[in-house]
């Protein structure tokens, strides 16, 4: 085999106590697509950030074309022909495609000759199968088109090695197919392409070679041909974990939160959510399965009072709460765990103490004679920290200083410590490591067993299957009949998430 | 008493451009500043400093040109402070700008008394005469309006055309706009956000100084404590009104100038009407414009936010 384009040797990168990369080796050859596989938090993005010069390694060496290099910034990486497309695009939405590509352009005079830039874009675009109108404003392009612009940007700057971080995560299936088509064309042109992904089938589908990371170490590497799906799975997540692991007691209850023919007040650019009927019994977990962006968040926000009701009723133990302000909903025993931990669940610059009373700082014993009671709040916060295994320096620490997993444990613990009857949770384990995920799931099931009702949105179908008593599927704002545990069928639910069975329903309605 | 509409109108048209000029100069500078992502609320203070320094230099040398240059220099100096505080030290831009406003406000008055002592009648200098462009200025109506202005006006038109060209037809202009939208993107693309922000802030300060000088050297001929009376803030508002487009800012400034002259004219035509209310009117109009236009404005996304490389 030829010399590798890029060679990383023994890369070590630590964030405080956490070792994100622990002696990682990686080789990239020209004319190949390399899948960098691993679970969330396995250290894939960190490794590529090191290669892109965004993060400096604590150990190890990087060679480009057999020459050792020191990458101090992304500019260093770019000048060596290494380019990266992050999950969040770095485009200026108000600029045209051509303007976005012309930023920082050095060659030529001071004059910005946009027509020449456009010509060049069109030439590069046809060579590499990246159809995009250079005169269009980027903010008006679809996500798939924006991604093409990002790739063009790299090619424009002479990138030989292209790193794509989770490139299909926000694409439609058709866009993903187009992207892979493009990547194959680029491979033919001799480029070296890395896709960072946690989707097995993607790696199996497109990669020539695969490197798997787990907990910062390489667990498998080699050519695609020699690798089976099972071997990849095991390398990614270790021994197969038991998913049906949660003890669930049978609870006899009469109370429930009911949603009757609910329509959420429409908002521009959102899927309309209409005709939703649900019943969340206390002592059960009702799951909402669906591909992101099908209206599940809108529905939850409406139930909690963040969006207004257009039609229908929300009943909490028989009381209509349609027009309740959020505070009254809280007092009625409704709780909410939003997906956006750091922006919506806590104030990251405030201490855990203050964060722990955000929903009920007006209630005894948090407040006495109109003043906050410091010792009562401290006790409460300490209780949450110890009961839910939150790793933190103290109850005075800023919420923002906690790791994602510990912050989520704190948030869940806070809700559980309130006078809660029903909980609305959106992707409660997204982005958490295995341990924290397990803790959060256990806590939710435990509270279900104590007779609380939980409505849980999750993009992880396995999670729903392992935790829920019943599951509904949401597709384009329409919610299916509830499936009970006996009829859980992963393939069938998966098909429903992609719209199967919904067309007829719409006609019937 | 019947108001002579024709007379009022011609007075407004004749006085519009001179009255608009200080705000126009300052706003053109502020526009560049904001497009780079730096909000400068110290314009008012920089204008006052420009006004007093220009006045002192002109009084002592008799040179209007030197007066303007000195005013530009002091604007540069003050905006340098603003840049150090808000770009390098990443302080809150509003706080830094407000501090500069206060310093300029107080220091300009002190400098006046330091230079001229306490006088009963204001110290005066000769103002810059206007130039008439041959033939064109003889045209009826528009003749004196457009072709009989101070030379600074014509230079300013060239300047705005240059700013327009710079922003939309040069690479550094594109880079500056990028810095104002998303400095991190600029940085990754090999553009140094710090350098561009310094440049933009200094340019803004220079023009704010010139705007102040225009007041003393061209319009009034003397210095008054707090004589800008909020024009610096009007300049900031004009940028918003103009949606960060140089020629829209120009139009906004002209409208402001017209409204300002209208108030001066009405004051003399309606002596019995409480002048305090007329005096409010240009500012109320500015406020109204901002409320109406500001809702739809699409400011540079990184405006007012310091860039922290390490984040």
Interface residues (C-beta under 8 A of the other chain):
Chain A: X74 X75 X78 X90 X91 X92 X94 X95 X99 X102 X103 X104 X105 X106 X108 X110 X111 X112
Chain B: X168 X169 X170 X171 X172 X173 X174 X175 X177 X178 X181 X182 X184 X185 X186 X188 X189 X190 X191 X298 X301
